Amino acid sequence: MVEKFEKAIHQDLHQYLLGIGEVDKQLPSCPDVEERWEGVANAYIPDGAREFRDYPVASLGWMMYIGMAVAKLWDDEWTIYSQIEDLYLYMRDKRGYDALDEYIREDVLMLRGEENDALEQVVGECASRVHSMLMRERIEPGTKEAFEAYVACLRQLYLFGMAMQLHRMGYHMTRVR
């Protein structure tokens, strides 16, 4: 059940982001960033799950920003940042959970003005889409199935955050002849 749901999220986000030019048809692979998923998720879930009831779109969207930030850190100085055991706490503690999005957009991705606003809109749309899909599943809150579905949402948002940032930095997956 969760695998089918996660695949549907993947397809929806891929089509949406491809349509607005934020990812390529062939999504990138970045093992260093992908391997950090589990540690990031384990650290994030206590905060994200607590906030989900009152702020579900933020709870989901923050993970997309985290995926973008880890990809950016990978590109900048991975030899340094790979040594940080808990990248989520490292970022969260700069300004706190509530301002994590602003910290990542402004201090990690170095976005200002229209670029900052445009990214906020894209991430908000992605998180809203995922939230709508999750609500349509009509999963009973507080169950194992609800937790697994939430984690599936976070995983796809993290991976698409990574894919978007790699695309923005010029990493394009194209066929080599």
Chimera marker file (.cmm) of the C-alpha trace (Angstrom):
<marker_set name="trace">
<marker id="1" x="0.000" y="0.000" z="0.000" r="1" g="1" b="0" radius="0.5"/>
<marker id="2" x="2.685" y="2.508" z="0.989" r="1" g="1" b="0" radius="0.5"/>
<marker id="3" x="4.874" y="1.575" z="-2.000" r="1" g="1" b="0" radius="0.5"/>
<marker id="4" x="2.011" y="2.310" z="-4.405" r="1" g="1" b="0" radius="0.5"/>
<marker id="5" x="1.281" y="5.592" z="-2.624" r="1" g="1" b="0" radius="0.5"/>
<marker id="6" x="4.945" y="6.629" z="-2.701" r="1" g="1" b="0" radius="0.5"/>
<marker id="7" x="5.151" y="5.801" z="-6.409" r="1" g="1" b="0" radius="0.5"/>
<marker id="8" x="2.095" y="8.011" z="-7.043" r="1" g="1" b="0" radius="0.5"/>
<marker id="9" x="3.756" y="10.892" z="-5.157" r="1" g="1" b="0" radius="0.5"/>
<marker id="10" x="6.916" y="10.389" z="-7.185" r="1" g="1" b="0" radius="0.5"/>
<marker id="11" x="5.037" y="10.474" z="-10.472" r="1" g="1" b="0" radius="0.5"/>
<marker id="12" x="2.998" y="13.540" z="-9.524" r="1" g="1" b="0" radius="0.5"/>
<marker id="13" x="5.990" y="15.552" z="-8.326" r="1" g="1" b="0" radius="0.5"/>
<marker id="14" x="8.087" y="14.509" z="-11.306" r="1" g="1" b="0" radius="0.5"/>
<marker id="15" x="5.413" y="15.558" z="-13.813" r="1" g="1" b="0" radius="0.5"/>
<marker id="16" x="4.786" y="18.864" z="-12.041" r="1" g="1" b="0" radius="0.5"/>
<marker id="17" x="8.468" y="19.790" z="-11.662" r="1" g="1" b="0" radius="0.5"/>
<marker id="18" x="9.306" y="18.631" z="-15.195" r="1" g="1" b="0" radius="0.5"/>
<marker id="19" x="6.450" y="20.791" z="-16.501" r="1" g="1" b="0" radius="0.5"/>
<marker id="20" x="7.851" y="23.927" z="-14.869" r="1" g="1" b="0" radius="0.5"/>
<marker id="21" x="11.443" y="23.174" z="-15.819" r="1" g="1" b="0" radius="0.5"/>
<marker id="22" x="12.755" y="22.419" z="-12.318" r="1" g="1" b="0" radius="0.5"/>
<marker id="23" x="13.965" y="18.869" z="-13.087" r="1" g="1" b="0" radius="0.5"/>
<marker id="24" x="14.979" y="16.848" z="-16.127" r="1" g="1" b="0" radius="0.5"/>
<marker id="25" x="13.079" y="13.850" z="-17.447" r="1" g="1" b="0" radius="0.5"/>
<marker id="26" x="15.900" y="11.627" z="-16.193" r="1" g="1" b="0" radius="0.5"/>
<marker id="27" x="16.288" y="12.314" z="-12.484" r="1" g="1" b="0" radius="0.5"/>
<marker id="28" x="19.824" y="12.538" z="-11.085" r="1" g="1" b="0" radius="0.5"/>
<marker id="29" x="21.514" y="10.110" z="-8.791" r="1" g="1" b="0" radius="0.5"/>
<marker id="30" x="23.701" y="11.477" z="-6.010" r="1" g="1" b="0" radius="0.5"/>
<marker id="31" x="24.590" y="8.654" z="-3.628" r="1" g="1" b="0" radius="0.5"/>
<marker id="32" x="26.276" y="10.948" z="-1.084" r="1" g="1" b="0" radius="0.5"/>
<marker id="33" x="23.049" y="12.957" z="-0.641" r="1" g="1" b="0" radius="0.5"/>
<marker id="34" x="20.751" y="9.941" z="-0.943" r="1" g="1" b="0" radius="0.5"/>
<marker id="35" x="22.695" y="8.091" z="1.756" r="1" g="1" b="0" radius="0.5"/>
<marker id="36" x="22.054" y="10.931" z="4.215" r="1" g="1" b="0" radius="0.5"/>
<marker id="37" x="18.255" y="10.445" z="3.938" r="1" g="1" b="0" radius="0.5"/>
<marker id="38" x="17.857" y="8.027" z="6.824" r="1" g="1" b="0" radius="0.5"/>
<marker id="39" x="19.850" y="10.094" z="9.313" r="1" g="1" b="0" radius="0.5"/>
<marker id="40" x="18.127" y="13.310" z="8.248" r="1" g="1" b="0" radius="0.5"/>
<marker id="41" x="14.709" y="11.667" z="8.500" r="1" g="1" b="0" radius="0.5"/>
<marker id="42" x="15.367" y="10.173" z="11.932" r="1" g="1" b="0" radius="0.5"/>
<marker id="43" x="16.407" y="13.568" z="13.259" r="1" g="1" b="0" radius="0.5"/>
<marker id="44" x="13.613" y="15.473" z="11.482" r="1" g="1" b="0" radius="0.5"/>
<marker id="45" x="10.592" y="13.279" z="12.225" r="1" g="1" b="0" radius="0.5"/>
<marker id="46" x="10.144" y="14.287" z="15.895" r="1" g="1" b="0" radius="0.5"/>
<marker id="47" x="9.924" y="17.964" z="14.853" r="1" g="1" b="0" radius="0.5"/>
<marker id="48" x="8.052" y="17.384" z="11.603" r="1" g="1" b="0" radius="0.5"/>
<marker id="49" x="5.461" y="15.030" z="13.087" r="1" g="1" b="0" radius="0.5"/>
<marker id="50" x="4.804" y="17.409" z="15.991" r="1" g="1" b="0" radius="0.5"/>
<marker id="51" x="4.172" y="20.283" z="13.564" r="1" g="1" b="0" radius="0.5"/>
<marker id="52" x="2.136" y="18.255" z="11.072" r="1" g="1" b="0" radius="0.5"/>
<marker id="53" x="-1.214" y="18.617" z="12.812" r="1" g="1" b="0" radius="0.5"/>
<marker id="54" x="-1.235" y="22.422" z="12.764" r="1" g="1" b="0" radius="0.5"/>
<marker id="55" x="1.146" y="23.085" z="9.857" r="1" g="1" b="0" radius="0.5"/>
<marker id="56" x="1.080" y="20.080" z="7.503" r="1" g="1" b="0" radius="0.5"/>
<marker id="57" x="2.354" y="21.921" z="4.419" r="1" g="1" b="0" radius="0.5"/>
<marker id="58" x="5.317" y="23.353" z="6.335" r="1" g="1" b="0" radius="0.5"/>
<marker id="59" x="6.045" y="19.963" z="7.916" r="1" g="1" b="0" radius="0.5"/>
<marker id="60" x="6.243" y="18.438" z="4.441" r="1" g="1" b="0" radius="0.5"/>
<marker id="61" x="7.835" y="21.357" z="2.615" r="1" g="1" b="0" radius="0.5"/>
<marker id="62" x="10.695" y="21.754" z="5.062" r="1" g="1" b="0" radius="0.5"/>
<marker id="63" x="11.950" y="18.337" z="3.956" r="1" g="1" b="0" radius="0.5"/>
<marker id="64" x="12.124" y="19.486" z="0.352" r="1" g="1" b="0" radius="0.5"/>
<marker id="65" x="14.253" y="22.420" z="1.471" r="1" g="1" b="0" radius="0.5"/>
<marker id="66" x="16.473" y="20.032" z="3.421" r="1" g="1" b="0" radius="0.5"/>
<marker id="67" x="17.005" y="17.905" z="0.313" r="1" g="1" b="0" radius="0.5"/>
<marker id="68" x="17.975" y="21.042" z="-1.591" r="1" g="1" b="0" radius="0.5"/>
<marker id="69" x="20.327" y="22.162" z="1.169" r="1" g="1" b="0" radius="0.5"/>
<marker id="70" x="22.109" y="18.815" z="1.434" r="1" g="1" b="0" radius="0.5"/>
<marker id="71" x="22.623" y="18.818" z="-2.361" r="1" g="1" b="0" radius="0.5"/>
<marker id="72" x="24.043" y="22.334" z="-2.172" r="1" g="1" b="0" radius="0.5"/>
<marker id="73" x="26.359" y="21.400" z="0.694" r="1" g="1" b="0" radius="0.5"/>
<marker id="74" x="27.458" y="18.359" z="-1.316" r="1" g="1" b="0" radius="0.5"/>
<marker id="75" x="28.390" y="20.590" z="-4.234" r="1" g="1" b="0" radius="0.5"/>
<marker id="76" x="30.104" y="23.248" z="-2.114" r="1" g="1" b="0" radius="0.5"/>
<marker id="77" x="32.323" y="21.524" z="0.425" r="1" g="1" b="0" radius="0.5"/>
<marker id="78" x="31.263" y="17.918" z="0.928" r="1" g="1" b="0" radius="0.5"/>
<marker id="79" x="34.595" y="17.005" z="2.508" r="1" g="1" b="0" radius="0.5"/>
<marker id="80" x="33.648" y="19.351" z="5.343" r="1" g="1" b="0" radius="0.5"/>
<marker id="81" x="29.868" y="18.875" z="5.507" r="1" g="1" b="0" radius="0.5"/>
<marker id="82" x="30.010" y="15.087" z="5.197" r="1" g="1" b="0" radius="0.5"/>
<marker id="83" x="31.732" y="15.094" z="8.589" r="1" g="1" b="0" radius="0.5"/>
<marker id="84" x="28.710" y="16.687" z="10.291" r="1" g="1" b="0" radius="0.5"/>
<marker id="85" x="26.862" y="13.790" z="11.841" r="1" g="1" b="0" radius="0.5"/>
<marker id="86" x="23.423" y="15.412" z="11.970" r="1" g="1" b="0" radius="0.5"/>
<marker id="87" x="22.933" y="17.801" z="9.071" r="1" g="1" b="0" radius="0.5"/>
<marker id="88" x="19.289" y="18.435" z="9.993" r="1" g="1" b="0" radius="0.5"/>
<marker id="89" x="20.135" y="19.636" z="13.515" r="1" g="1" b="0" radius="0.5"/>
<marker id="90" x="23.052" y="21.636" z="12.126" r="1" g="1" b="0" radius="0.5"/>
<marker id="91" x="20.646" y="23.548" z="9.858" r="1" g="1" b="0" radius="0.5"/>
<marker id="92" x="17.699" y="23.720" z="12.259" r="1" g="1" b="0" radius="0.5"/>
<marker id="93" x="19.752" y="25.158" z="15.057" r="1" g="1" b="0" radius="0.5"/>
<marker id="94" x="20.911" y="28.131" z="12.952" r="1" g="1" b="0" radius="0.5"/>
<marker id="95" x="17.500" y="29.911" z="13.254" r="1" g="1" b="0" radius="0.5"/>
<marker id="96" x="15.136" y="27.317" z="14.713" r="1" g="1" b="0" radius="0.5"/>
<marker id="97" x="12.569" y="25.022" z="13.150" r="1" g="1" b="0" radius="0.5"/>
<marker id="98" x="10.080" y="27.763" z="12.267" r="1" g="1" b="0" radius="0.5"/>
<marker id="99" x="12.642" y="29.655" z="10.190" r="1" g="1" b="0" radius="0.5"/>
<marker id="100" x="14.325" y="26.615" z="8.622" r="1" g="1" b="0" radius="0.5"/>
<marker id="101" x="12.903" y="27.461" z="5.199" r="1" g="1" b="0" radius="0.5"/>
<marker id="102" x="14.239" y="31.008" z="5.323" r="1" g="1" b="0" radius="0.5"/>
<marker id="103" x="17.637" y="29.872" z="6.577" r="1" g="1" b="0" radius="0.5"/>
<marker id="104" x="18.007" y="27.398" z="3.719" r="1" g="1" b="0" radius="0.5"/>
<marker id="105" x="16.780" y="29.781" z="1.018" r="1" g="1" b="0" radius="0.5"/>
<marker id="106" x="18.821" y="32.751" z="2.233" r="1" g="1" b="0" radius="0.5"/>
<marker id="107" x="21.959" y="31.336" z="3.856" r="1" g="1" b="0" radius="0.5"/>
<marker id="108" x="22.489" y="27.982" z="2.154" r="1" g="1" b="0" radius="0.5"/>
<marker id="109" x="21.060" y="28.551" z="-1.330" r="1" g="1" b="0" radius="0.5"/>
<marker id="110" x="21.893" y="32.274" z="-1.223" r="1" g="1" b="0" radius="0.5"/>
<marker id="111" x="18.597" y="33.347" z="-2.810" r="1" g="1" b="0" radius="0.5"/>
<marker id="112" x="17.208" y="36.865" z="-2.641" r="1" g="1" b="0" radius="0.5"/>
<marker id="113" x="14.206" y="38.732" z="-3.990" r="1" g="1" b="0" radius="0.5"/>
<marker id="114" x="12.268" y="37.111" z="-6.806" r="1" g="1" b="0" radius="0.5"/>
<marker id="115" x="14.377" y="33.922" z="-6.794" r="1" g="1" b="0" radius="0.5"/>
<marker id="116" x="13.664" y="33.466" z="-3.083" r="1" g="1" b="0" radius="0.5"/>
<marker id="117" x="9.942" y="34.085" z="-3.569" r="1" g="1" b="0" radius="0.5"/>
<marker id="118" x="9.745" y="31.802" z="-6.612" r="1" g="1" b="0" radius="0.5"/>
<marker id="119" x="11.351" y="28.907" z="-4.749" r="1" g="1" b="0" radius="0.5"/>
<marker id="120" x="8.991" y="29.426" z="-1.825" r="1" g="1" b="0" radius="0.5"/>
<marker id="121" x="6.063" y="29.125" z="-4.254" r="1" g="1" b="0" radius="0.5"/>
<marker id="122" x="7.396" y="25.949" z="-5.895" r="1" g="1" b="0" radius="0.5"/>
<marker id="123" x="8.109" y="24.208" z="-2.600" r="1" g="1" b="0" radius="0.5"/>
<marker id="124" x="4.736" y="25.301" z="-1.229" r="1" g="1" b="0" radius="0.5"/>
<marker id="125" x="2.990" y="23.869" z="-4.279" r="1" g="1" b="0" radius="0.5"/>
<marker id="126" x="4.869" y="20.574" z="-4.018" r="1" g="1" b="0" radius="0.5"/>
<marker id="127" x="4.110" y="20.247" z="-0.310" r="1" g="1" b="0" radius="0.5"/>
<marker id="128" x="0.439" y="21.115" z="-0.906" r="1" g="1" b="0" radius="0.5"/>
<marker id="129" x="0.171" y="18.505" z="-3.658" r="1" g="1" b="0" radius="0.5"/>
<marker id="130" x="1.708" y="15.843" z="-1.431" r="1" g="1" b="0" radius="0.5"/>
<marker id="131" x="-0.517" y="16.828" z="1.490" r="1" g="1" b="0" radius="0.5"/>
<marker id="132" x="-3.619" y="16.574" z="-0.718" r="1" g="1" b="0" radius="0.5"/>
<marker id="133" x="-2.559" y="13.135" z="-1.892" r="1" g="1" b="0" radius="0.5"/>
<marker id="134" x="-1.970" y="12.043" z="1.696" r="1" g="1" b="0" radius="0.5"/>
<marker id="135" x="-5.393" y="13.292" z="2.820" r="1" g="1" b="0" radius="0.5"/>
<marker id="136" x="-7.105" y="11.488" z="-0.074" r="1" g="1" b="0" radius="0.5"/>
<marker id="137" x="-5.687" y="8.217" z="1.235" r="1" g="1" b="0" radius="0.5"/>
<marker id="138" x="-7.963" y="8.558" z="4.295" r="1" g="1" b="0" radius="0.5"/>
<marker id="139" x="-5.479" y="6.846" z="6.583" r="1" g="1" b="0" radius="0.5"/>
<marker id="140" x="-6.381" y="6.784" z="10.251" r="1" g="1" b="0" radius="0.5"/>
<marker id="141" x="-4.120" y="9.233" z="12.129" r="1" g="1" b="0" radius="0.5"/>
<marker id="142" x="-1.769" y="7.798" z="14.714" r="1" g="1" b="0" radius="0.5"/>
<marker id="143" x="-1.482" y="4.392" z="13.050" r="1" g="1" b="0" radius="0.5"/>
<marker id="144" x="1.577" y="2.600" z="11.736" r="1" g="1" b="0" radius="0.5"/>
<marker id="145" x="0.181" y="3.079" z="8.229" r="1" g="1" b="0" radius="0.5"/>
<marker id="146" x="-0.127" y="6.849" z="8.802" r="1" g="1" b="0" radius="0.5"/>
<marker id="147" x="3.485" y="7.025" z="9.980" r="1" g="1" b="0" radius="0.5"/>
<marker id="148" x="4.734" y="5.023" z="7.001" r="1" g="1" b="0" radius="0.5"/>
<marker id="149" x="2.765" y="7.216" z="4.586" r="1" g="1" b="0" radius="0.5"/>
<marker id="150" x="4.178" y="10.373" z="6.210" r="1" g="1" b="0" radius="0.5"/>
<marker id="151" x="7.725" y="9.030" z="5.887" r="1" g="1" b="0" radius="0.5"/>
<marker id="152" x="7.054" y="8.142" z="2.225" r="1" g="1" b="0" radius="0.5"/>
<marker id="153" x="5.946" y="11.741" z="1.628" r="1" g="1" b="0" radius="0.5"/>
<marker id="154" x="9.063" y="13.084" z="3.312" r="1" g="1" b="0" radius="0.5"/>
<marker id="155" x="11.341" y="10.744" z="1.363" r="1" g="1" b="0" radius="0.5"/>
<marker id="156" x="9.961" y="11.852" z="-1.996" r="1" g="1" b="0" radius="0.5"/>
<marker id="157" x="10.143" y="15.529" z="-1.036" r="1" g="1" b="0" radius="0.5"/>
<marker id="158" x="13.760" y="15.108" z="0.103" r="1" g="1" b="0" radius="0.5"/>
<marker id="159" x="14.727" y="13.342" z="-3.128" r="1" g="1" b="0" radius="0.5"/>
<marker id="160" x="12.947" y="15.881" z="-5.307" r="1" g="1" b="0" radius="0.5"/>
<marker id="161" x="14.544" y="18.703" z="-3.334" r="1" g="1" b="0" radius="0.5"/>
<marker id="162" x="17.891" y="17.112" z="-4.134" r="1" g="1" b="0" radius="0.5"/>
<marker id="163" x="16.941" y="16.699" z="-7.805" r="1" g="1" b="0" radius="0.5"/>
<marker id="164" x="15.760" y="20.311" z="-8.085" r="1" g="1" b="0" radius="0.5"/>
<marker id="165" x="18.920" y="21.710" z="-6.547" r="1" g="1" b="0" radius="0.5"/>
<marker id="166" x="21.212" y="19.553" z="-8.666" r="1" g="1" b="0" radius="0.5"/>
<marker id="167" x="19.281" y="20.756" z="-11.738" r="1" g="1" b="0" radius="0.5"/>
<marker id="168" x="19.587" y="24.379" z="-10.609" r="1" g="1" b="0" radius="0.5"/>
<marker id="169" x="23.350" y="23.929" z="-10.207" r="1" g="1" b="0" radius="0.5"/>
<marker id="170" x="23.689" y="22.609" z="-13.743" r="1" g="1" b="0" radius="0.5"/>
<marker id="171" x="23.774" y="18.860" z="-13.159" r="1" g="1" b="0" radius="0.5"/>
<marker id="172" x="21.676" y="17.485" z="-16.009" r="1" g="1" b="0" radius="0.5"/>
<marker id="173" x="21.107" y="13.856" z="-16.726" r="1" g="1" b="0" radius="0.5"/>
<marker id="174" x="21.425" y="13.510" z="-20.471" r="1" g="1" b="0" radius="0.5"/>
<marker id="175" x="22.172" y="10.532" z="-22.662" r="1" g="1" b="0" radius="0.5"/>
<marker id="176" x="25.817" y="10.257" z="-23.658" r="1" g="1" b="0" radius="0.5"/>
<marker id="177" x="26.389" y="9.176" z="-27.255" r="1" g="1" b="0" radius="0.5"/>
<link id1="1" id2="2" r="1" g="1" b="0" radius="0.2"/>
<link id1="2" id2="3" r="1" g="1" b="0" radius="0.2"/>
<link id1="3" id2="4" r="1" g="1" b="0" radius="0.2"/>
<link id1="4" id2="5" r="1" g="1" b="0" radius="0.2"/>
<link id1="5" id2="6" r="1" g="1" b="0" radius="0.2"/>
<link id1="6" id2="7" r="1" g="1" b="0" radius="0.2"/>
<link id1="7" id2="8" r="1" g="1" b="0" radius="0.2"/>
<link id1="8" id2="9" r="1" g="1" b="0" radius="0.2"/>
<link id1="9" id2="10" r="1" g="1" b="0" radius="0.2"/>
<link id1="10" id2="11" r="1" g="1" b="0" radius="0.2"/>
<link id1="11" id2="12" r="1" g="1" b="0" radius="0.2"/>
<link id1="12" id2="13" r="1" g="1" b="0" radius="0.2"/>
<link id1="13" id2="14" r="1" g="1" b="0" radius="0.2"/>
<link id1="14" id2="15" r="1" g="1" b="0" radius="0.2"/>
<link id1="15" id2="16" r="1" g="1" b="0" radius="0.2"/>
<link id1="16" id2="17" r="1" g="1" b="0" radius="0.2"/>
<link id1="17" id2="18" r="1" g="1" b="0" radius="0.2"/>
<link id1="18" id2="19" r="1" g="1" b="0" radius="0.2"/>
<link id1="19" id2="20" r="1" g="1" b="0" radius="0.2"/>
<link id1="20" id2="21" r="1" g="1" b="0" radius="0.2"/>
<link id1="21" id2="22" r="1" g="1" b="0" radius="0.2"/>
<link id1="22" id2="23" r="1" g="1" b="0" radius="0.2"/>
<link id1="23" id2="24" r="1" g="1" b="0" radius="0.2"/>
<link id1="24" id2="25" r="1" g="1" b="0" radius="0.2"/>
<link id1="25" id2="26" r="1" g="1" b="0" radius="0.2"/>
<link id1="26" id2="27" r="1" g="1" b="0" radius="0.2"/>
<link id1="27" id2="28" r="1" g="1" b="0" radius="0.2"/>
<link id1="28" id2="29" r="1" g="1" b="0" radius="0.2"/>
<link id1="29" id2="30" r="1" g="1" b="0" radius="0.2"/>
<link id1="30" id2="31" r="1" g="1" b="0" radius="0.2"/>
<link id1="31" id2="32" r="1" g="1" b="0" radius="0.2"/>
<link id1="32" id2="33" r="1" g="1" b="0" radius="0.2"/>
<link id1="33" id2="34" r="1" g="1" b="0" radius="0.2"/>
<link id1="34" id2="35" r="1" g="1" b="0" radius="0.2"/>
<link id1="35" id2="36" r="1" g="1" b="0" radius="0.2"/>
<link id1="36" id2="37" r="1" g="1" b="0" radius="0.2"/>
<link id1="37" id2="38" r="1" g="1" b="0" radius="0.2"/>
<link id1="38" id2="39" r="1" g="1" b="0" radius="0.2"/>
<link id1="39" id2="40" r="1" g="1" b="0" radius="0.2"/>
<link id1="40" id2="41" r="1" g="1" b="0" radius="0.2"/>
<link id1="41" id2="42" r="1" g="1" b="0" radius="0.2"/>
<link id1="42" id2="43" r="1" g="1" b="0" radius="0.2"/>
<link id1="43" id2="44" r="1" g="1" b="0" radius="0.2"/>
<link id1="44" id2="45" r="1" g="1" b="0" radius="0.2"/>
<link id1="45" id2="46" r="1" g="1" b="0" radius="0.2"/>
<link id1="46" id2="47" r="1" g="1" b="0" radius="0.2"/>
<link id1="47" id2="48" r="1" g="1" b="0" radius="0.2"/>
<link id1="48" id2="49" r="1" g="1" b="0" radius="0.2"/>
<link id1="49" id2="50" r="1" g="1" b="0" radius="0.2"/>
<link id1="50" id2="51" r="1" g="1" b="0" radius="0.2"/>
<link id1="51" id2="52" r="1" g="1" b="0" radius="0.2"/>
<link id1="52" id2="53" r="1" g="1" b="0" radius="0.2"/>
<link id1="53" id2="54" r="1" g="1" b="0" radius="0.2"/>
<link id1="54" id2="55" r="1" g="1" b="0" radius="0.2"/>
<link id1="55" id2="56" r="1" g="1" b="0" radius="0.2"/>
<link id1="56" id2="57" r="1" g="1" b="0" radius="0.2"/>
<link id1="57" id2="58" r="1" g="1" b="0" radius="0.2"/>
<link id1="58" id2="59" r="1" g="1" b="0" radius="0.2"/>
<link id1="59" id2="60" r="1" g="1" b="0" radius="0.2"/>
<link id1="60" id2="61" r="1" g="1" b="0" radius="0.2"/>
<link id1="61" id2="62" r="1" g="1" b="0" radius="0.2"/>
<link id1="62" id2="63" r="1" g="1" b="0" radius="0.2"/>
<link id1="63" id2="64" r="1" g="1" b="0" radius="0.2"/>
<link id1="64" id2="65" r="1" g="1" b="0" radius="0.2"/>
<link id1="65" id2="66" r="1" g="1" b="0" radius="0.2"/>
<link id1="66" id2="67" r="1" g="1" b="0" radius="0.2"/>
<link id1="67" id2="68" r="1" g="1" b="0" radius="0.2"/>
<link id1="68" id2="69" r="1" g="1" b="0" radius="0.2"/>
<link id1="69" id2="70" r="1" g="1" b="0" radius="0.2"/>
<link id1="70" id2="71" r="1" g="1" b="0" radius="0.2"/>
<link id1="71" id2="72" r="1" g="1" b="0" radius="0.2"/>
<link id1="72" id2="73" r="1" g="1" b="0" radius="0.2"/>
<link id1="73" id2="74" r="1" g="1" b="0" radius="0.2"/>
<link id1="74" id2="75" r="1" g="1" b="0" radius="0.2"/>
<link id1="75" id2="76" r="1" g="1" b="0" radius="0.2"/>
<link id1="76" id2="77" r="1" g="1" b="0" radius="0.2"/>
<link id1="77" id2="78" r="1" g="1" b="0" radius="0.2"/>
<link id1="78" id2="79" r="1" g="1" b="0" radius="0.2"/>
<link id1="79" id2="80" r="1" g="1" b="0" radius="0.2"/>
<link id1="80" id2="81" r="1" g="1" b="0" radius="0.2"/>
<link id1="81" id2="82" r="1" g="1" b="0" radius="0.2"/>
<link id1="82" id2="83" r="1" g="1" b="0" radius="0.2"/>
<link id1="83" id2="84" r="1" g="1" b="0" radius="0.2"/>
<link id1="84" id2="85" r="1" g="1" b="0" radius="0.2"/>
<link id1="85" id2="86" r="1" g="1" b="0" radius="0.2"/>
<link id1="86" id2="87" r="1" g="1" b="0" radius="0.2"/>
<link id1="87" id2="88" r="1" g="1" b="0" radius="0.2"/>
<link id1="88" id2="89" r="1" g="1" b="0" radius="0.2"/>
<link id1="89" id2="90" r="1" g="1" b="0" radius="0.2"/>
<link id1="90" id2="91" r="1" g="1" b="0" radius="0.2"/>
<link id1="91" id2="92" r="1" g="1" b="0" radius="0.2"/>
<link id1="92" id2="93" r="1" g="1" b="0" radius="0.2"/>
<link id1="93" id2="94" r="1" g="1" b="0" radius="0.2"/>
<link id1="94" id2="95" r="1" g="1" b="0" radius="0.2"/>
<link id1="95" id2="96" r="1" g="1" b="0" radius="0.2"/>
<link id1="96" id2="97" r="1" g="1" b="0" radius="0.2"/>
<link id1="97" id2="98" r="1" g="1" b="0" radius="0.2"/>
<link id1="98" id2="99" r="1" g="1" b="0" radius="0.2"/>
<link id1="99" id2="100" r="1" g="1" b="0" radius="0.2"/>
<link id1="100" id2="101" r="1" g="1" b="0" radius="0.2"/>
<link id1="101" id2="102" r="1" g="1" b="0" radius="0.2"/>
<link id1="102" id2="103" r="1" g="1" b="0" radius="0.2"/>
<link id1="103" id2="104" r="1" g="1" b="0" radius="0.2"/>
<link id1="104" id2="105" r="1" g="1" b="0" radius="0.2"/>
<link id1="105" id2="106" r="1" g="1" b="0" radius="0.2"/>
<link id1="106" id2="107" r="1" g="1" b="0" radius="0.2"/>
<link id1="107" id2="108" r="1" g="1" b="0" radius="0.2"/>
<link id1="108" id2="109" r="1" g="1" b="0" radius="0.2"/>
<link id1="109" id2="110" r="1" g="1" b="0" radius="0.2"/>
<link id1="110" id2="111" r="1" g="1" b="0" radius="0.2"/>
<link id1="111" id2="112" r="1" g="1" b="0" radius="0.2"/>
<link id1="112" id2="113" r="1" g="1" b="0" radius="0.2"/>
<link id1="113" id2="114" r="1" g="1" b="0" radius="0.2"/>
<link id1="114" id2="115" r="1" g="1" b="0" radius="0.2"/>
<link id1="115" id2="116" r="1" g="1" b="0" radius="0.2"/>
<link id1="116" id2="117" r="1" g="1" b="0" radius="0.2"/>
<link id1="117" id2="118" r="1" g="1" b="0" radius="0.2"/>
<link id1="118" id2="119" r="1" g="1" b="0" radius="0.2"/>
<link id1="119" id2="120" r="1" g="1" b="0" radius="0.2"/>
<link id1="120" id2="121" r="1" g="1" b="0" radius="0.2"/>
<link id1="121" id2="122" r="1" g="1" b="0" radius="0.2"/>
<link id1="122" id2="123" r="1" g="1" b="0" radius="0.2"/>
<link id1="123" id2="124" r="1" g="1" b="0" radius="0.2"/>
<link id1="124" id2="125" r="1" g="1" b="0" radius="0.2"/>
<link id1="125" id2="126" r="1" g="1" b="0" radius="0.2"/>
<link id1="126" id2="127" r="1" g="1" b="0" radius="0.2"/>
<link id1="127" id2="128" r="1" g="1" b="0" radius="0.2"/>
<link id1="128" id2="129" r="1" g="1" b="0" radius="0.2"/>
<link id1="129" id2="130" r="1" g="1" b="0" radius="0.2"/>
<link id1="130" id2="131" r="1" g="1" b="0" radius="0.2"/>
<link id1="131" id2="132" r="1" g="1" b="0" radius="0.2"/>
<link id1="132" id2="133" r="1" g="1" b="0" radius="0.2"/>
<link id1="133" id2="134" r="1" g="1" b="0" radius="0.2"/>
<link id1="134" id2="135" r="1" g="1" b="0" radius="0.2"/>
<link id1="135" id2="136" r="1" g="1" b="0" radius="0.2"/>
<link id1="136" id2="137" r="1" g="1" b="0" radius="0.2"/>
<link id1="137" id2="138" r="1" g="1" b="0" radius="0.2"/>
<link id1="138" id2="139" r="1" g="1" b="0" radius="0.2"/>
<link id1="139" id2="140" r="1" g="1" b="0" radius="0.2"/>
<link id1="140" id2="141" r="1" g="1" b="0" radius="0.2"/>
<link id1="141" id2="142" r="1" g="1" b="0" radius="0.2"/>
<link id1="142" id2="143" r="1" g="1" b="0" radius="0.2"/>
<link id1="143" id2="144" r="1" g="1" b="0" radius="0.2"/>
<link id1="144" id2="145" r="1" g="1" b="0" radius="0.2"/>
<link id1="145" id2="146" r="1" g="1" b="0" radius="0.2"/>
<link id1="146" id2="147" r="1" g="1" b="0" radius="0.2"/>
<link id1="147" id2="148" r="1" g="1" b="0" radius="0.2"/>
<link id1="148" id2="149" r="1" g="1" b="0" radius="0.2"/>
<link id1="149" id2="150" r="1" g="1" b="0" radius="0.2"/>
<link id1="150" id2="151" r="1" g="1" b="0" radius="0.2"/>
<link id1="151" id2="152" r="1" g="1" b="0" radius="0.2"/>
<link id1="152" id2="153" r="1" g="1" b="0" radius="0.2"/>
<link id1="153" id2="154" r="1" g="1" b="0" radius="0.2"/>
<link id1="154" id2="155" r="1" g="1" b="0" radius="0.2"/>
<link id1="155" id2="156" r="1" g="1" b="0" radius="0.2"/>
<link id1="156" id2="157" r="1" g="1" b="0" radius="0.2"/>
<link id1="157" id2="158" r="1" g="1" b="0" radius="0.2"/>
<link id1="158" id2="159" r="1" g="1" b="0" radius="0.2"/>
<link id1="159" id2="160" r="1" g="1" b="0" radius="0.2"/>
<link id1="160" id2="161" r="1" g="1" b="0" radius="0.2"/>
<link id1="161" id2="162" r="1" g="1" b="0" radius="0.2"/>
<link id1="162" id2="163" r="1" g="1" b="0" radius="0.2"/>
<link id1="163" id2="164" r="1" g="1" b="0" radius="0.2"/>
<link id1="164" id2="165" r="1" g="1" b="0" radius="0.2"/>
<link id1="165" id2="166" r="1" g="1" b="0" radius="0.2"/>
<link id1="166" id2="167" r="1" g="1" b="0" radius="0.2"/>
<link id1="167" id2="168" r="1" g="1" b="0" radius="0.2"/>
<link id1="168" id2="169" r="1" g="1" b="0" radius="0.2"/>
<link id1="169" id2="170" r="1" g="1" b="0" radius="0.2"/>
<link id1="170" id2="171" r="1" g="1" b="0" radius="0.2"/>
<link id1="171" id2="172" r="1" g="1" b="0" radius="0.2"/>
<link id1="172" id2="173" r="1" g="1" b="0" radius="0.2"/>
<link id1="173" id2="174" r="1" g="1" b="0" radius="0.2"/>
<link id1="174" id2="175" r="1" g="1" b="0" radius="0.2"/>
<link id1="175" id2="176" r="1" g="1" b="0" radius="0.2"/>
<link id1="176" id2="177" r="1" g="1" b="0" radius="0.2"/>
</marker_set>
